[in-house]
Amino acid sequence: MLRDFKEPGRPRPDLVVGRDEVLIAAREQLARAGSVLMHGPAGIGKSTILRTLAAEYTESARTVLRCSATESESHLPFLALADLLGLVIDEVSDRLPAPQRDALESALTGRGESTLQRDGLALRLAVLSALRALAAKGPVLIVADDLQWLDSASAELLGFAARRLGGMPVRMLCAARTATDPQSQEQDRHLRALPPETLAIRVNPLTKAQVAELLGHRGYTGLPRSTVRDIHRTSGGNPLFALELGRALAESPTPPRPGEPLPVPTSLRALVLNRLDMLPVEARRTLLVASTGARPTLALLHAAGRRDAEAETAQAAALGLLAPEREGPGVRFAHPLVSAALYAEAGAQERRAAHAALSTAASDPIERARHLALAATGTDPAVAARLGEAAAVARDRGAPSVAAELGLLAARHTPADAVPGPDQRRLQAAEDAVTAGENDLARDIAREVLNRATEPADRVRAWIAVIESAGQSIAEVDAAYPQALTDAGDDPRLLALVRYQLAWRALVVEGDFAEGHEEAAHAAQLAERAGDRRTELLALAFQAHIETLMGHPDAPTTIKRALKEPQDPHVACHHNGAGAARFRWLLMSDQLPEARKTVTALLREVRRRGMVESEVHFLRYLAETELRSGHCGRALDLARESLRLARDTGIGEGSSAMLTALAEASGGEVDRALALAREAAEHAEANGDLMYLSRALGSLGYAQLVAGDAAGTVQSLRRVRELEESLGVTDPARGRWHGDLAEALVRVGEYDEAQDFIVATREHALRLGRESVLAMLDRSEALVRAARGEQEAAVRQLTSVQDRLAKLGHGLEEARAAYALAGLRTPRPGPTSYDEATRLFRRCRALPWLRQAEQAMAAPAPQPPAAPAPAALDALAALAATERQVAELVMEGATNREIAGRLFISVKTVEATLTRVYRKLGIRSRVDIVRLTAGHRTN
């Protein structure tokens, strides 16, 4: 009989965000009949995880004992013990010796004067005996939350029993509050109340992406990413604090302005204000100055006029408001929330005084300007100029997010008749926000300017910000293009800006390469006439990109034009600039070392400049280069980094998921590759992005091929073929999926289609000189030949292919050629024939492919099939090679799985092949195949 006392409310699974590692570790420990202690600071999510695990393991326990201590009751002896055993005492009391029973009943009921001093041994033995009696009837699960408030008597008794339960089926699942500092070993004292070998798991803060997910689960959606960033920073990744801050923002009638902190709700202020009230007034003012500074130190506080900073910070540290600074003489708050609550509690005049003090004390010009702005009120041309200069410094340092904040502060202090005016400063801030990947902020600024701007230049600039902040979802801002054209009028400079954006729209939304090429060329001509070199360079780079995909012979010439001086430093390293176009050309031309060198330099520069969107793209480009080179482990690391950054910023998620799917299928987990590829395809479909839809489906087809789903590969890559034909993509080096489609067609028995496709693709590859594509097509053609019985020719062709791919530096494709060759060489495949393939796959760290090769090595060599009867031979003569092999194995009585293993194909491919066999032989089932042989034998 299952007993569960003091059942708490059901856990909410949607709140368990970012805790997969914690849950997995705890589950593994509990599955081994071990005990778990989760620990971490208040609000970090321990209780939520505890409830989730308790709900999972309640069904496997006969008895569940629970207790949850509180601080106000921690002085009451035996209270936790009463929670745990109070409702089961009747069930076990008759199994306890009288002295133990009396002592335990006295402690649980409060009758008598039982104490640990008087009845210590009897009580200890009674708790141990009670747990043993319960465990004798079935597994026991003890769930204890907030161990730090456990009364000392209960903690001592529980620890005594826990150390002596031995192999009894008693598990403990507990949670305790420990210090914020991860270096603290505070959990050790709690482990004394738990069984030996208990696993202690620290629950760490959430990442920014996890905080965003948590806020979304609770309905706090639509928050700008910059706000989510501030919530994460202020909460320190604490989920309780993050949710409270999100609630406060949702309830606030106006969002905080740039430079202002988040509103801190009373519920969180109460956590620290009681300690703040214990500080003298001057010490509190010193802490306010510290909370206002970006990197407070004692020297900075002295320079800001806080003469007794040492003594006052020491007082704050004694109250737990400040933490020791291990890396230098800085002043560090115990938690970011302390600083936020202190600042939120201060009055406006106190805040301005603190900023004014730091505007002269800070050594960094950016920080001085920011404090000057926050100390001032109203418009002030001098303050606005200082802020504009500071924004330029931040931009040059590679801190566009800081530049955007400073630009908005500058706009606030800029008089309406100043040059540049408030809207020009806002638009620069919007452009900085786009560079920083803060697209929500950029869009909001641009929309605000459009609501009142009348100057065509300002309006066009704002429309461009709206379009660029949409990222790859430009279909969502389709209405902006005609309005931008109207505002541009006849001005060639403004028209060039809009035509460049229309070129991207033609490519991404319409999938029309010809129109995109025409718009880009028009934009370049207009920009050249207007003397706008920046827009001209971007348009030329785009034109070169289109020409490369179209297989246009002018592509190298256009790239050279885009690389000519003078250059714009920002465009030169932009992901849509000439450097990126040149990288793509190098990669498609099999110049892998030069492509790696180019993209590595671009990545280094955009990181220096803080160009987040370009960083996402260049990480992906470098991963693709390493993947082509056969460095699958390195490619996987880079792809995952790109995907993390994309999800953190909301930039390029679909394209990063696509590339990560390819990397996972080559060097990671195939199931994850399939999931990511489908996610990328769904993302592209939702955005109406036909260009990336074809790439995403290409990655899905490859992942399906690695997973053994040849039929799925054919379905996905046939659609890629249709999409690229409609788009006008003729260069097979763009996605390099053509060899995979041909190989999959061979696996499903469509040899004629495979050969026709290889011939058609080879024409384009020969025209463009795509050597690696030609080699991969030859590899697939060798498989067609082998399937048609041309074994020796297939072996010769594959041997040549492997050598050519090795010389080109395509390590993974070289290994795949060796793998295909191992399956064709005579004698029949066996362990030694796969040695070369496994060596090459291991060198590439191509783990999914390596597993396939190792399975092939481990498979027993297939026995020669018994010769079928002559009538059966006549019937089988009409079948293709693979179809005949499958039919012969069916005649032997092999199952579909056994056939798949012996022929090194998937079960789905066996099933598809059998369907064709039935159709060609005019039969309905595998039984009819067997009857072909049996019928002849009975005649």
C-alpha positions, 0 to 999 in steps of 0.5 A: 500500500502506497502511503504519501503524507502531507502531499504538496501542490503539484509541481509546474513542469513549465517552471523547470527551465534550464535544469536538465543537467541537474535533473539528469544527475539527480535521476541517475543517483535516485535510480541507483537507490542513492540520496540527493542534496540540492543546494544553492541560494534562496530563489534559485529553484531548489524547491521546484526541482525537489517537487518535480523529482518527488512527483516522479519517484512517489509512485515507485515508493511504498511510503513517502515521508515529507517535511518542510521546515521554516525559519520561524519554527526552527527553534521547536525541537522534534518538529521536523521529526513529527512531520516525517513520522507523526502519521506512521507512528501507529503503523510501526509502534508495535515493532519498537521496543517499549523504551524506544516507543515511549521515547518516540511517542513522547517526542512526537506528541509533546507529552512528557519531557523527552529530550535528547539529553535524557532519552538520546539513545532510545530516541536515536534507536527509535527513529532508526527502527521506525525507518527499518520497519517501514523499509521492510514493507517497501521502498521509502522516500524521504523528501525534506525541503529547507534543511537549513531550518531543520530543528537541531534535534530532528537533524541530529536524529535523522543523521544518526539513522541515515548513517546506519540504514545500510542497504535498506531501501530508503532514499532521501531527496533534500534541498538546502539553502547555501551561500550565493558564493559557489566556492562556499562549502556550506553544504557539508554541514547539511550532508551530516544529516544524510546517508553517506555517499549522498550526491550534493548538486549545486543549483546554479543561476540560469543563463540569459537565454534560460531567463528569457524562456522562463519569462516567456513561460510565465507570460512576460513575452514581448520584452526587448532583448536589452530588457531581458539582458538587464533582468538577467544581470539584475537577478543574477540568473536567479529565477525567483528574482527574474520573475519578480522583476518581470512582473514589476515591468509588466505592471509598470505603466512606462518602461525604464529609460536608457541609463535607468535601472529596472523597477525593483518590486517591494517583494525583492527590496524587502530581502535586502532593505532590512539590512540596509536600514542597519547602516548609518546614513553616510555608509548608505550613501557610500553604497549608493555611489558604489551601486551607481558606478560601473566598476566601483573601487575604494579609489573611485569612492574616495575620488567621489568624495567618500572619505570613510569608504574603507570603514563604511564598506567594511560595515556593509560587508559585515552585514552581508551586503558586500562580498569579498573581491578576490581579483582586486581592490574592487567593491562587489555587492553580494548579489546584483539585486542588492545594488539594484534595490539600493538604487531603486530605493534612493530618491531622484535627488540622491541619485543625481548627486551620486552620478554628479560625483562620479561624472568627475571621479570616473577615469573612463570618458564613456563612464564620465559622460554617462554619469554627466547625462544622468546627473543633468536635467533638461536639454543641454547642448554641451552634455549632448555633445559629450555624450555623442563623443562618448558614443563614438568612442564606444562604437570604435571600441566595439561596444555598439550596445553602449553606444546605443545607450549613450546615443539615446541619452544624447538625444534626451539632452539635445535641443530641438534646433541643434545640429545634429538634432534629437532624431539624428542621434536616435537614428544613430542609436538605432543603427548601433542597436542593430549592430549590437544585435538588439533588434527590438530596441532598434525597431522601437527607436525607428518607429518613434522617429517615424511618428514625427519625422518629416525630413525624407533623409530621416524617414528613409533612414528610419525605414531602413532601421525597421527593415534591418531590425527584422533580420531574416523575417523581412516578409513581416515588414513588407509594407515598409518598402513602398513607403521608403521609396515614396520618402526617398523621392528622386534623391539617388543617395536615398534611392540607393539605400532603398534599392539595396534593401529591395534586392534582399527582399527579392532574394529572401521573400520572392526567391527571384535571383534575376530581380535581386541581381537587377536591384543590386546593380541599380543600387550600386549605380545610384550609390556611385552617382551619389558618392555613397561608397558604403552603399555602393560596396554593399550593393556590389557585394550582394551582386557578387553573391547572387552571381556566385549562386547563379553560376554567373561568369562575372562573379569574380570580376564583381568581387574584385570591384567590391574589394577595390579601394576606397573601402569602408571599414565597417562594410569590409568586415560586414557579413554582407560585405565583399570579404564575406562574398570572397569567402563564399567564392573561395569555399565553393572553389575548394580553396579551403585553407584560404577560405579559413584564413579569410573568415578567421580574420573577418571573425576576429575583426567583427568581435573587436567591433562588437558586430554581433550579427556578423559574428553569428554568421562568421562563426557559422562560416568557419564551422562550415569550412572546418566541416568541409575540411573534415574537422568535424569536432572543431566544426561542431564546437563552432556551430554550437557556439554560433547557435548559442549566440543566435538564440541569445540574440534572436539573430540568424537562429534558422541558419545557425540551426541548419549548419549545426544540424550538418555538424551534428550529423557529421560529428555529434548526435544524429537525433539532434541533427534531425531535430535541428534541421526540422527546426531550421526548415520550419523557421525558414518556412515561417519567415517565407525565406526560400533561400534558407529553406533549401539549405535547411532541407538540404541539412535534413536530407543529409541527416536522414542519410546518416540516420539510414533513412534513404527514402526520407533523404530522397523526399527532402532533397527532391524538394531542394532540387525543385526549390533551387531550380525555381530560384535559379541556383545552378552552382552545385557547390552552394549546398553540395547535396547533389551527391547525397541525393544520388546516393539515396536514390541508389539505396532505394533502387532508383538507379536510372533517376540517380544516373540521370541526375548525376549527368545533369549536375555534372554539366554545371560542375564541369562548367564552373570547375567544381572539383569536389562536387565532381568527385562526389558525383563520381562516388555516387555514380560508382554506387550506381555501377555497383548496383548494376553489377559493374563491380570492378568499374565501381571499385576503380572509380571509387579508388580514384574518387578517394584520392582526388578528395584527399588532394582537395582536402575534403577529409570527411568526403574522402572517408565516405569514399573509403567507406563505400569502397570497403562495401564493394571490394572483394572478397565480401565485406569483413572486418579488415576491409573497413580499416581504412574507413574507420581510420579516416572517420576517427581522424575526422572525429566523424562519430556517426559515420564511425559508428556505422563503419564499426557496426559493419566491421562487427557484422558477421560476413554474409553466407552465400545464398542458396541457389534459387530454383530455375523458375525463381531465377527467371522471375528475378531476372527482371529485377535490379541488382539490389531488388534481386539481392533482397528477394533472394534473402527473403527466399532464404527466410531472412527478416527485413532487419536481417536483410538490412544488416547484411546489405548495409541498408536501412530497414525502411530501404528494405521495405521500399525495395520489397514494394517495388519487387512485389509490383514488378513480379505481380505478387502481394507479399514476401510469402509469394516470393518464397512460393516462386521457389517452392512452386518450382520444387514441387513441379 
